Amino acid sequence: MERLKKYSGIACWIVFLSLIFVLSIVPLRDFDIWFHIKSGEVILQKGIIHYDVFSYNTAGREWFPYEWLFQITVAILKQWFGFESIKYVIAAVVTILMGTYLAILKNIFRVPLLISCAISFLFYASTYEFATARPHILAYTFFLLNLFFILLYIVRNKNWLWMTLPITLLWANMHGSIFLDVGIFGCYTVLAWFRWRNKFRTLGIYTALTGVLTILPPLGFLQYRLLWIFSQKNYIMSRFIDEWTPLSANPYGFTIYTISLIAIGLMFVITLYRKKTITPILIVLPILIFLIIPYTAARNLFLGYITLGILAGYALKHLITEERSFWINICVGCITLLAIIYHIGILAGKRVPLKLYYPVKVMQFLKTHHVAGHMFNEYGYGGYILYQLYPDYQVFYDGRTDLYIDREMPDTLDLATRKNDSDLQFKKIMDSLWQKYDISFVILRTQKHTVLRKMQRILTADPAWALVFWDDYSQLFVRRDGKNDDIVNTFTAQYATPYDKNPVRENAFDRALPEYIRMGSIADSGHTRNAIGYIYLKQGKFEEAKKEFEQAILLDPSFESPLMNLAELYAKERDLDRALVLYQRALNLAPDRGLIYIRLGQLLMAQTGDRERVRKIWQDGVEQTVDTDAKAQLQKLLEM
């Protein structure tokens, strides 16, 4: 029986960790991975440098290579084993992290293995978006490992603290969160003076050694300087970068975390009251602060869930026991099972691949045609661009916050904070930025419902700028400043406006068509195909238009316009069933586009005459659309 229990426990560990490893093999989709690899390549060539080479703005500016060890690691992995090898190494790191967390619950707090696995899985699903190819995932792994060894010493009297020294040295050269290491050692040392006096001296020695290891060469005090800078510039970072914003900016995440905190906190307090002991509080006291800090910045959610999981494991250990009533065990077990099922759904949603707007084809255009002058790129694009183009091009900025926090980030903050200004006022902000940095060309992501679309619209209408490239992911605008006259003369779209409401300027269908065909030969895209089909539709070439719309849907399945245009063709053929299906697909993609509600209702009225159902569609359109003209038209239809 004991042997069976032992082997079943080993099997449970293997199955759990294998599951974590498989689930953690995901596409490398984080924007930062690109500048990390390129930084590693530069460091391997030049050594650890403290000046930037990637941006034309940063001559003489100090660069903080505080993640240099991670960067050369991913650069070597890419060089020796290929780019895709990085995701498998990251999956292995995440597996070690989760194995450590499971060990804390099982071996430190003596939580039964099945409950430990359940809590660990809930923790994993809740923090899944953190498991990306960035150095913070290694920092969290190092943190949990060192926490495990500290608790192993305090709670189980097993001194493996020497293992924390190499871990600390690696951590100090991979991520700026190394202050957590010193803090956790220091807190447990202070606690030992009051509660575990016989362990105070040993913990004190390791606290001192940890502090020394965090300031050794090659970085010295750089990590602490960086911490000071970020604390001083928190206002800018919280306005500029989503993960630095308070948790309240995400109502769903705020609600889920707060409910979990209240429920698990009550369970833990009730368990302590019934056990008549404060020892568990002392054991977790240094990490209780992690319950609060997620409210200051969403990036701290990972630390908050670490503590929540430990508290939940301890409480469930005492709630589900052989001595308890059968029905109490059933109730607690069912609640835990429901939580797991819910988090499986969350995990499934998080595993859906996100559409990344990497400017792959515009990189080829720049390499081929050598656009001159200074580039402007958005913050998220910078890493990918420098990865693809350095040293031939230098970026405006990229994801290295420490480098741009004093100048470029504040200078571009107005683009986001004043996005609701009139086009005239907003254009003044843009023009001021172009003049200050002598910008000659602009690369913008085509993502809907962002300030980027407003910038694109203004640049498209500005005679001082020329649209010379577009696809489904990005647009390239070149300034008419004399530096790129050949490119402007050859590629300027004078009549094609692929991202405006009307894809043709001034109804110049015949003159826009060759521009779309030319761009399609350079970079085939759903937007180009849709525009060509739209022109054919206006010219009465219905079969040619249908082929273009169908191809546009294949090239960009997330683009609603070709679905709408194809639906209109079927409506002309009186095939209302197919037209309605296409409009419904378009509505699923763009539920804020008023024209879809208008035509969906009109076609449904023509097919069924069900006015009540049609009115419901139009009313939904009034509530959902952001287009004021469409909203007014929908209201008129409702009044008829």
Secondary structure, 3 states (H helix, E strand, C coil): CHHHHHHHHHHHHHHHHHHHHHHCCCCCCCCCHHHHHHHHHHHHHHCCCCECCCECCCCCCECCCCCHHHHHHHHHHHHHHCCCHHHHHHHHHHHHHHHHHHHHHHHHCCCCHHHHHHHHHHHHHHCHHHCCCCHHHHHHHHHHHHHHHHHHHHHHCCCCHHHHHHHHHHHHCCCHHHHHHHHHHHHHHHHHHHCCHHHHHHHHHHHHHHHHHCCCCCCCCHHHHHHHHHHHCHHHHHHHCHHHCCHHHCHHHHHHHHHHHHHHHHHHHHHHHHHCCCHHHHHHHHHHHHHCHHHCCHHHHHHHHHHHHHHHHHHHHHHCCCCCCHHHHHHHHHHHHHHHHHHHHHHHHHCCCCCCCCCHHHHHHHHHHCCCCEEEECHHHHHHHHHHHCCCCCECCCCCHHHHCCCHHHHHHHHHHCCCCCHHHHHHHHHHHHHHHCEEEEEEECCCCCHHHHHHHHHHHCCCEEEEEECCCEEEEEECCCCCHHHHHHHCCCCECCCCCCCEHHHCHHHHHHHHHHHHHHCCCHHHHHHHHHHHHHCCCHHHHHHHHHHHHHHCCCCCHHHHHHHHHHHHCCCHHHHHHHHHHHHHHCCCCHHHHHHHHHHHHHHHCCHHHHHHHHHHHHHHCCCHHHHHHHHHHHHC
